[in-house]
Amino acid sequence: MFTDLYFAVFITTPVFCILGLGILFKRIDWVTTDESTRIGSDLVFKVTLPCLLFVKLVATTISLPPLLPPLRSAPFSRQAWEFFCCAAFS
């Protein structure tokens, strides 16, 4: 029960925050009806999306596999290493 309520509040809270900011900006005349589309687009694409991208990149854990396995773990690695060294320097 509480997990569903928490999920619903977690999802809808940002929407209501943006709605409240829009009402506030309209009341203090930061947003006029003529340029509201341009301002909204600039706000989304120049402020909020880069912030979201930055937050997601910071929170991501990246674990890359090694590019080449160590030669010690490969079968016949000493013979293969000697072959490649002799072929390269011959």
Secondary structure, DSSP 8 states (H G I E B T S, - for coil): -HHHHHHHHHHHHHHHHHHHHHHHHHHTTSS-TTTHHHHHHHHIIIIIHHHHHHHHHHH-------SS--GGGSTTHHHHHHHHHHHHH-
